[in-house]
Amino acid sequence: MAEQAFADRAADADAPEPDFDWKRIAYLVQVSRAMDKLEEERLVPERKVLYQFSARGHDMAQVMLGSRLTHRRDATCGYYRSRPLLLSLGVPIEDALASGMGREGGYSDGRDIGVVFNYPNSGGAPALPMSGGVGAQYTPTAGWAQAIRYHRNVLGDRAYEGAIAVVLGGDASCATGGFWASLTIATTQKLPMLFYVEDNQYGISVPCTYQTPGADISKNLASFTGLAIFAGDGTEPAEAARLIDRAVAHVRAEGGPALLHLRVPRLQGHSFQDTQAYKPEEVVREEWLRDPLPKLKAHLLGLGVDEAEWDRIEAEAQSAVEEARAAAEARGVSRPENVLDHVFYEGEMQQLGGQWTKGYRAPPSHEEPKPEGQRINMVTAIRRTLDQELAINPRVLLFGEDIGPKGGVHAVTLGLQEKYGEGRVFDTSLNEEGIIGRAVGMALAGLMPVPEIQFRKYAEPATEQINDCGTMRWRTANRFAAPMVLRIPGGFFKCGDPWHSQTNEVQFVHNPGWLVAVPSNAEDAVGLLRAGLRGNDPVIFFEHRAMLDDSWARRPWPGDAYVLPFGRAKKTRSGDDITLVTWGAMVPRCEEAAKDVSADVIDLRTLVPWDREAVLESVRRTRRCLIVHEDLRTGGFGAEIAAVVADEAFLDLDAPVARVTMPDIPSPHNPVLLNWAVPSVERIRAKIDELVGF
């Protein structure tokens, strides 16, 4: 396929020129140039814009590509030099300038830097929330592309026929894991995804030879199975037009993914502060000789547009930018107290993303369990809940490593692919960034993805996507959100080790925008999982390996409609002398340690949010507090609880707030070493006795 695309390039030169609205392209390129000049010469020196990235040289091809995103189910995701594309999609110039100045409204209401774009675009193709991290845009775009296929093939929505997902990146981004993860996803799944690589030969100051062997990504990918390649000069209007037109048409025709690789000059520094002193003078001169703007003018003149018309287009663009500048500067700064809004869903629906924006309404539920039948383990409870939600909600889909025919390494998804098919329950390549990134794109497209990370430690390669997903609602001022349920097994099981037995829940607590569930038993697992699957926020669902088949964790089925709200702790034992606060696998150990003591044992059940009121009420009554968790002591979530108790109940205490935790070491493998390190019943009881006798 790639070889054929290269072979056809010579024939393209003789093909009829594609039908582009060249006057509109010229106008938008002139708008982009005028905005860059305005920022560089006025707004940056006046310190009204603090981050500025010029698009000179990249602008023409971006505008041309954006003009081809005409399908209402198309979507694109760019990076910090992608403003011309945004203009072509219809972003108001005033919003673009106001965003650069951090003013009210715009992309983020002043919360994010102006070069990190988003655009819900109710009238056409949206620009998905971009990221400040290089390469982070690729896997969410692959997720949108896979969602196009899911909407069409699984949900039967023919409105998605011919839709595509387009991602933009510089040549340096081709070295990132996100690029290779998304390329694997798109080619193995034959997704309608267009990779547009804007090759300016530099990654800030680093030459392309350090990023890509041979400095030619399309040549290197020529034999990549399932990828069509369209490569050429992005500064020549006729050549760029043919390549863009063919690449888009290829992907729309369901021919699978394509790479559009265009060489363009970066006519300014990486950012305004970059002097480009690392570039030889002859390189800079050669780059300006390749400026696409004079070539675009010559092209229009060749099409019959005269000099006067060109001057009119330029003057109109400059006038529009100056008018937008005045309006943008007249905007205020959003009220500081409002910066706390939109971390989570607060009743005001986001504009794009999540199943609720697609008409989903949660079925009736009850918040009190209605036990029925025999006790079941957590594995069965989680599987049964997933099964039921898959059955009643066609937007739910499960994916991860080995979750298909194998049923997951913990057997949680056993039999679900056989029942619901590979379209809804499927295996993925071994790439956690790709798993979570694609889930983000799917969620943005209105699905309810349930990705699985096989073990807690394996989430590390996905931390950028996890962070970006959680901050999305806040940094877009409630324009976008990507609700999902991310299932993560972890913790010790019979033995330990540094790779499969980590908990480290506190890392997720430090990712704003994620709800975090840590159920200790089958009943709570059902209620919290169902709440996440029917909710409108991203959820980390932590499945402790030691509790999946633990006899203590078994409970009767709590009902087909049982939903447990987040932030509601449970008192599993009641007493007057001490409060034990815990969660996960430590709950039964605390219960055992306190069996001969008058103690409140509080199972938090969720860490974000956590039930402060329940803890403080208990501590004020018992006047003692012991926090027990499996995670490391230093910086563990117990320290947060202890700080809150000290801040708000200090005068009620008769003893210091205490903790029993793992020492600050990885989980040891040998069971003897593990049992010494993990909080034991004996250690917990000893600390109880110490505090009660204080």
SVG drawing of the C-alpha trace seen along z (x, -y; Angstrom):
<svg xmlns="http://www.w3.org/2000/svg" viewBox="-36 -48 62 67">
<polyline fill="none" stroke="black" stroke-width="0.4" points="0.0,0.0 2.8,-2.4 4.8,-1.6 1.8,-2.2 1.2,-5.6 4.8,-6.6 4.5,-5.3 1.4,-7.4 3.1,-10.6 4.4,-11.2 1.0,-10.6 -0.5,-13.1 1.5,-15.9 -0.6,-15.5 -3.9,-15.0 -6.5,-17.8 -6.0,-20.2 -8.4,-19.5 -11.2,-22.0 -10.1,-24.2 -11.5,-27.6 -8.2,-29.3 -9.5,-32.8 -10.6,-31.5 -7.3,-29.7 -5.4,-32.9 -7.6,-34.9 -7.0,-32.4 -3.3,-32.2 -3.1,-36.0 -5.2,-36.0 -2.7,-33.6 0.3,-35.7 -1.3,-38.9 -2.0,-37.1 1.6,-36.0 2.9,-39.5 0.5,-41.1 1.6,-38.8 5.3,-39.1 5.4,-42.9 2.9,-44.0 1.2,-41.5 4.4,-39.6 6.5,-42.8 3.5,-44.2 3.4,-41.0 -0.2,-40.4 0.8,-37.1 3.2,-34.9 3.5,-31.9 3.7,-32.5 4.4,-29.9 4.5,-31.2 2.9,-29.0 4.7,-30.8 5.6,-28.2 3.2,-25.6 0.1,-27.7 -0.9,-27.1 -0.9,-23.3 -2.8,-23.3 -5.5,-25.6 -5.8,-23.4 -6.1,-20.3 -8.7,-21.8 -10.8,-22.8 -11.2,-19.1 -12.6,-18.2 -16.2,-18.6 -17.8,-15.5 -19.7,-16.2 -18.2,-13.1 -14.6,-14.0 -12.3,-15.1 -8.8,-16.4 -6.2,-16.8 -3.1,-19.0 -0.3,-20.5 1.0,-23.9 1.6,-25.1 -1.8,-24.2 -3.7,-27.4 -4.1,-27.8 -6.0,-24.5 -8.3,-25.8 -9.0,-28.9 -10.0,-26.8 -12.5,-24.9 -14.1,-28.2 -12.5,-29.2 -13.3,-32.9 -10.2,-35.1 -11.2,-36.9 -11.3,-33.6 -7.9,-32.6 -6.3,-35.9 -8.1,-36.0 -6.9,-32.5 -3.4,-33.6 -3.9,-36.4 -5.4,-34.1 -8.7,-36.1 -12.2,-35.1 -13.8,-32.7 -11.7,-31.4 -10.4,-27.8 -10.0,-27.5 -11.3,-30.6 -7.7,-31.5 -6.8,-28.2 -4.5,-26.9 -1.9,-28.5 -3.4,-29.8 -1.4,-27.5 -3.1,-24.4 -6.3,-24.4 -9.7,-22.8 -12.9,-23.5 -16.1,-21.5 -17.5,-23.0 -21.1,-22.2 -21.4,-23.0 -18.7,-20.6 -15.5,-18.7 -14.2,-19.3 -10.7,-19.9 -10.1,-17.5 -8.4,-18.9 -4.7,-19.2 -1.9,-18.6 1.2,-20.5 3.1,-17.2 4.8,-16.3 3.2,-13.2 0.3,-13.0 -2.2,-13.9 -1.7,-10.6 -3.4,-7.9 -6.6,-9.8 -7.0,-10.5 -6.6,-6.7 -9.4,-6.3 -11.7,-8.6 -10.9,-6.7 -11.8,-3.4 -15.0,-5.0 -16.0,-5.9 -15.8,-2.2 -17.6,-1.3 -20.5,-3.7 -20.8,-2.4 -20.3,1.3 -21.5,2.0 -24.1,-0.7 -25.2,-0.7 -25.0,-4.4 -24.6,-5.1 -24.0,-8.8 -20.4,-7.8 -19.8,-6.5 -16.8,-8.2 -15.8,-10.0 -12.1,-10.3 -9.8,-11.3 -6.8,-13.5 -3.8,-14.0 -1.1,-16.6 2.5,-16.4 5.9,-17.8 8.7,-15.5 10.3,-15.4 7.1,-13.9 7.7,-10.8 10.2,-9.7 7.6,-9.5 5.8,-6.5 2.5,-8.0 3.3,-8.1 4.3,-4.5 1.5,-3.3 -1.1,-5.0 0.5,-3.8 0.3,-0.2 -3.3,-0.7 -4.4,-2.3 -2.6,0.2 -3.5,3.4 -7.2,2.3 -7.3,0.7 -8.8,-2.6 -9.8,-5.7 -7.0,-7.8 -4.7,-10.3 -1.3,-11.1 -0.2,-14.5 3.5,-15.0 4.7,-18.6 8.4,-18.1 10.4,-21.3 13.6,-19.3 13.9,-20.5 12.7,-19.6 13.3,-23.0 17.0,-23.1 17.7,-19.4 18.1,-18.4 15.8,-15.8 18.7,-13.4 18.5,-12.9 14.8,-12.2 14.4,-10.0 17.0,-7.7 17.8,-9.1 15.6,-12.2 12.7,-10.8 9.9,-9.2 7.9,-8.4 10.8,-6.6 11.3,-4.6 7.6,-3.6 7.5,-2.7 7.1,1.0 4.9,0.5 2.0,2.9 -1.4,1.3 -0.2,-2.3 -0.6,-4.4 2.0,-7.2 1.7,-10.6 4.8,-12.6 6.0,-15.8 6.5,-19.6 4.0,-21.4 5.0,-24.8 4.0,-24.3 0.2,-25.0 -0.6,-22.6 1.5,-19.7 0.2,-20.1 -3.4,-20.3 -3.0,-17.0 -1.4,-15.2 -3.9,-16.4 -6.8,-15.6 -5.6,-12.1 -4.7,-11.3 -8.0,-12.4 -9.9,-10.6 -8.0,-7.4 -8.9,-7.4 -12.5,-8.3 -12.8,-5.4 -12.1,-3.1 -8.8,-2.2 -7.3,-2.3 -4.8,-4.8 -2.5,-7.0 0.6,-9.1 0.7,-12.6 4.3,-13.7 4.9,-17.3 8.1,-19.3 7.5,-22.8 9.9,-25.5 9.7,-26.8 10.2,-30.5 10.5,-31.6 12.0,-30.0 10.4,-27.2 8.7,-29.9 9.0,-33.7 11.9,-33.4 13.9,-31.1 16.5,-33.1 17.4,-30.1 21.1,-30.8 21.7,-27.1 20.7,-27.3 23.4,-28.2 22.6,-31.4 22.3,-29.6 19.7,-27.3 17.6,-30.3 17.9,-31.9 16.9,-28.7 13.9,-28.4 12.6,-31.8 13.1,-31.0 10.5,-28.2 8.0,-30.5 4.6,-29.2 2.9,-32.7 4.6,-34.1 4.0,-30.8 0.3,-30.9 0.1,-34.4 1.7,-33.3 -0.7,-30.4 -3.8,-32.6 -2.5,-35.1 -2.1,-32.1 -5.8,-31.2 -6.9,-34.7 -6.9,-36.6 -5.3,-40.0 -3.0,-42.0 -5.8,-44.2 -7.9,-41.3 -4.9,-39.8 -4.3,-43.1 -8.0,-43.3 -7.8,-39.8 -4.7,-40.8 -6.2,-44.1 -9.4,-42.3 -7.5,-39.7 -5.5,-42.4 -8.6,-44.4 -10.3,-41.3 -7.4,-40.6 -7.2,-44.2 -10.9,-44.2 -10.6,-40.9 -7.6,-42.2 -9.7,-45.1 -12.5,-42.8 -10.2,-40.3 -8.4,-42.9 -11.7,-44.2 -12.5,-40.9 -11.8,-40.6 -10.1,-37.8 -12.3,-35.2 -13.1,-35.4 -10.3,-33.7 -12.8,-31.8 -14.3,-30.2 -11.0,-28.4 -12.2,-25.8 -15.1,-24.9 -15.2,-21.9 -12.7,-19.6 -15.6,-17.1 -19.0,-17.0 -21.2,-19.4 -24.5,-19.2 -23.6,-21.4 -23.1,-19.1 -19.9,-19.4 -20.3,-20.3 -18.5,-17.2 -17.5,-13.8 -19.1,-11.1 -22.2,-9.1 -24.4,-11.6 -23.9,-14.1 -25.2,-11.4 -28.6,-11.0 -27.7,-8.3 -29.8,-8.3 -28.9,-6.0 -31.5,-3.3 -33.2,-3.5 -31.0,-2.5 -31.0,-2.1 -28.3,-3.2 -28.9,-0.5 -27.9,3.1 -30.6,5.7 -28.7,8.9 -29.8,12.0 -28.4,15.5 -25.2,17.0 -22.0,15.1 -19.9,14.5 -16.3,13.4 -15.1,10.1 -14.1,11.6 -17.6,12.9 -19.2,9.7 -17.1,7.5 -17.6,9.8 -21.4,10.0 -21.6,6.2 -19.7,5.7 -21.9,8.3 -25.1,6.6 -23.9,3.1 -22.7,4.5 -26.1,6.0 -28.1,2.9 -25.8,0.2 -24.4,0.7 -21.9,-2.1 -19.9,-0.1 -16.8,1.7 -13.9,3.5 -10.4,3.8 -6.8,4.4 -4.1,6.9 -5.3,10.6 -8.9,9.7 -10.4,11.4 -10.4,15.2 -8.1,15.6 -10.6,13.6 -7.8,11.6 -4.9,12.7 -7.2,12.4 -10.2,14.1 -12.4,11.0 -13.5,10.8 -13.8,14.6 -16.5,15.4 -17.4,11.8 -15.9,11.7 -17.6,14.9 -20.9,13.4 -20.6,9.9 -18.1,10.3 -14.7,8.9 -16.2,5.5 -17.1,4.8 -14.6,6.9 -11.1,7.1 -7.4,7.5 -4.9,4.7 -1.3,4.5 1.1,4.3 1.2,0.6 -0.4,-1.1 -0.2,-4.6 -2.1,-3.2 -4.7,-1.6 -5.5,-4.7 -5.0,-7.2 -7.4,-5.3 -9.9,-5.2 -9.7,-9.0 -10.6,-9.3 -13.4,-6.8 -14.9,-8.6 -14.7,-11.9 -16.7,-10.2 -19.5,-9.4 -18.7,-5.8 -18.1,-4.4 -14.7,-2.6 -13.5,-0.3 -9.8,0.2 -7.8,2.6 -4.2,2.1 -3.0,5.6 -1.1,4.7 -0.8,1.4 2.9,1.0 2.1,1.3 0.2,-2.0 3.4,-4.0 3.8,-4.3 0.2,-5.7 0.6,-8.4 0.6,-11.2 -2.6,-10.1 -4.1,-9.5 -3.2,-13.0 -4.4,-14.7 -7.7,-12.8 -8.3,-13.9 -7.6,-17.6 -9.6,-17.8 -12.8,-19.1 -11.1,-21.7 -8.6,-22.9 -11.3,-23.2 -13.7,-25.0 -16.2,-22.2 -16.1,-22.1 -14.8,-18.5 -14.7,-15.5 -13.7,-11.9 -15.6,-9.7 -14.4,-6.1 -13.7,-3.4 -10.1,-2.4 -9.7,1.0 -6.4,1.6 -5.6,4.8 -2.8,4.4 -1.5,5.1 0.1,8.3 -1.3,11.8 0.3,14.7 3.6,13.2 4.9,9.8 7.4,8.2 8.3,4.7 6.4,5.2 3.0,6.8 2.3,6.0 2.4,2.2 -0.6,0.2 0.5,-3.5 -3.1,-4.7 -1.9,-8.2 -0.5,-8.8 -4.0,-8.7 -5.2,-11.0 -2.6,-13.5 -4.2,-13.5 -7.1,-16.0 -10.3,-15.0 -10.3,-11.3 -12.6,-9.6 -10.7,-6.8 -12.4,-3.6 -10.7,-1.1 -13.4,1.5 -12.6,4.2 -15.4,6.6 -17.8,7.9 -20.8,5.7 -18.9,2.4 -17.2,3.5 -20.6,3.9 -21.9,0.6 -18.9,-1.5 -18.2,0.1 -21.8,-0.4 -21.7,-4.1 -18.6,-4.6 -20.1,-3.0 -23.2,-5.2 -21.4,-8.3 -19.9,-11.3 -16.4,-11.4 -13.3,-9.3 -12.9,-6.6 -9.9,-4.7 -11.3,-1.3 -8.7,0.4 -9.1,4.2 -6.9,5.6 -5.5,8.9 -5.6,10.4 -9.3,9.7 -10.5,10.9 -11.1,14.5 -10.7,13.8 -13.4,15.5 -13.8,12.4 -14.5,10.2 -17.4,12.5 -20.8,11.0 -24.3,11.8 -25.2,10.1 -26.5,6.6 -29.1,6.2 -29.1,5.6 -29.6,1.8 -27.3,1.2 -25.2,-1.9 -22.9,-3.1 -22.2,-6.8 -18.5,-7.9 -17.4,-9.5 -19.5,-7.4 -17.5,-5.5 -18.8,-2.4 -18.3,-1.7 -17.7,2.0 -17.3,2.1 -18.5,-0.3 -16.9,-1.3 -15.9,-4.2 -12.2,-3.9 -10.4,-4.4 -11.1,-5.0 -9.3,-2.9 -9.4,-4.4 -8.5,-2.0 -9.4,-0.6 -8.8,2.3 -7.0,5.4 -6.3,3.8 -10.0,3.7 -10.2,7.3 -6.9,7.0 -8.1,4.0 -11.4,5.8 -9.4,8.7 -7.0,6.5 -9.9,4.6 -12.1,7.6 -11.5,7.4 -11.4,3.6 -14.2,1.0 -13.3,-0.5 -14.8,-2.2 -13.4,-0.6 -14.1,-2.8 -13.7,-1.5 -13.3,-4.6 -14.2,-2.7 -13.2,-5.7 -10.2,-8.0 -11.5,-10.6 -13.6,-11.9 -13.0,-10.5 -15.6,-10.8 -14.0,-13.4 -17.2,-13.9 -17.5,-10.2 -13.9,-10.1 -14.0,-13.4 -17.3,-12.5 -15.8,-9.2 -12.5,-10.7 -14.3,-13.5 -16.2,-10.8 -13.4,-8.2 -10.7,-10.8 -8.1,-8.6 -7.2,-7.9 -5.1,-5.1 -4.7,-5.0 -3.7,-1.7 -2.8,-1.3 -0.7,0.9 1.0,-1.8 4.4,-3.3 4.4,-5.5 6.1,-8.7 3.6,-10.7 0.9,-8.0 -2.7,-8.9 -2.7,-8.3 -0.7,-11.4 -3.5,-13.4 -6.0,-11.9 -3.8,-12.6 -3.3,-16.2 -7.1,-16.8 -7.7,-15.2 -4.9,-17.3 -6.3,-20.5 -9.9,-20.0 -10.1,-17.7 -6.9,-18.5 -8.6,-19.7 -10.7,-16.5 -7.7,-14.1 -6.4,-12.3 -3.5,-10.7 -1.3,-11.5 -2.7,-10.5 -0.8,-7.4 -0.2,-5.3 0.6,-1.7 1.9,-1.3 4.4,0.5 7.9,-0.8 9.4,-2.9 10.5,0.1 9.1,2.0 6.9,5.0 9.3,8.0 8.8,11.2 9.5,13.9 6.3,14.4 8.3,14.2 9.7,10.8 6.3,9.7 4.4,10.6 7.0,8.6 6.6,5.5 2.8,5.4 0.8,4.2 -0.1,7.3 -2.9,7.9 -0.2,8.1 1.3,4.7 -2.1,3.1 -3.2,4.5 0.1,3.3 -0.5,-0.2 -4.1,-0.1 -3.0,0.9 -0.4,-1.8 -2.9,-4.6 -5.7,-3.3 -3.2,-3.3 -1.7,-6.6"/>
</svg>
